[in-house]
Amino acid sequence: MFPILFSSHKQTLGRPLSTGEWNIFAQYARRIHSLAIDNCNLDEISKHVVAALVSTPSSALLPNLRKLFWLDDRECFFPLLRTLLVPTITTIRLGADSSKPWAYSFPKSALLGSLGARCPSIRELGCVYGHYSGICAGAISEAVRCCHELVYLETGVLNAQALDHLASLLSLKSLHFQLSYDDDDTPPTNSIPMFTSKLDELSITATSYTSLTRCFRNVRFLSCRSVMLPINSHLMDTDEPYDPLAIPDLIVAFSECFSPVMEQLHVETDFDYNEESILDDHRFAFGFDVIAPLLQFSRLTKLDLGWFCTSDVDDKAFKNMVQSWPQLDEFRFGSGCRWLVPPSLTFTGLVHLIHHCRHLHRIDMRFAACSIDVDSEPFSTTLPNHKIARLFVGFSPIVDPMAVACQLRALLPCLPYVTRHTWGTGYDDREVPFDEEWNKVDEYLQVLTKDAVVRRGIGSGL
């Protein structure tokens, strides 16, 4: 019987373990292949338990461990963590908890620097170290460079040497990393990493659009299926959603960084602008020329262009664009912020989208909703899309709600209502643009849906 005692809600030991007790422990320890530890678990054991465990007579506490999830950043427990880092580990996640990264410290850097040597067979590594700081890049990059079988990596800032190493790994399928808010983590232009492996997913978290541009100019992804670009707005200038002069360069750099095999692009921002002087500023609006470099990505199924204002794109230009993306099933276009700049796109543009992209099931876009000639092209030659049950229109202007509802019903028979922006909490007294007109559209859609149900019932009874 192990000499376990309970003191102040903690498990402790009344004496050190005997040789026989260690032998019993070792019999069970060999069977453990997966271990998850968080701060609550560690709070339940005393320093005597930790001292005993790190004094194991064998070379490793759990010699056959395959998966380790260590979600605690207290360095007093690092001796215990080191005893768990064995060569058999293939999956490891290190963090403060399930969502918080490890903060920088010298002991953490020392441990991470030896991680690759201790666990050379790692295939899945998750450790976001530091907070967009290049000072942490050396330690985690050293660990990454010692891993030659990586399939999945989620981490913080990486240096140029680590990116070069990752680019050489044909096993790599999923890569998630951060860009520093400094400039010195950018690889030199005379040594551009070329990722040739078939990445299923890539996520690059940045603190600004300009840092993304610098990254895209200095790395190449030749076969990447899905790209996510989270933007941490908390470290950006919150007075404006973006620098209008930076976006064209970003899109050009992106188009040169990725090959046309890409299928998904999502830009994740958490901007919540309510300042009407910004939202109605035409400086932030872009047209076809800015978006044109993305037309080469003809395999796109999910495309997120909702993060900037697209009010200068008209129906003719929009038709040219959507013809280049026939496989789209999700599409966001200029609808992320509460833009008030009048859109050049009309209901005809929506018809072009439905006509040329037959796989769509979700549309988020701003357009001027109005009555159009339903007896002429493109409306007369466009087949209804029965997959779309969600249409988000932002603050789209609208005239003639009844005609708009009838046109929507003909094109999107399964659309129950139209979703749109509000001003959000704290702005309830501000009038929502065109709210009354879109409410009427919803009411007409409900009537038209009920009418269709009644007509089907009459037909089935004949």
Secondary structure, 3 states (H helix, E strand, C coil): CCCEEEECCEEEECCCCCHHHHHHHHHHHCCCCEEEEEHHHHHCECHHHHHHHCCCCCCCCCCCCCEEEEECCCHHHHHHHHHHCCCCCCEEEEECCCCCCECCCHHHHHHHHCHHHHCCCCCEEEECECCCCHHHHHHHHHHHHCCCCCCEEEEEECCHHHHHHHHCCCCCCEEEEECCCCCCCCCCCCCCCEECCCECEEEEEECCHHHHHHHHHCCEECCECEEEEEECHHHCCCCCCCCCCHHHHHHHHHHHHECCCCCEEEEECCCCCCCHHHHCCHHHECCHHHHHHHHHCCCCCEEEECCCECCCCCHHHHHHHHHCCCCCCEEEECCCCCCCCCCCCEHHHHHHHHHHCCCCCEEEECCEECCCCCCCCCHHHCCCCCCCCCEECCCCCECCHHHHHHHHHHHCCCCCCCECCCCCCCCCCCCCCCHHHHHHHHHHHHHHHHHHHHHHHHHHHC
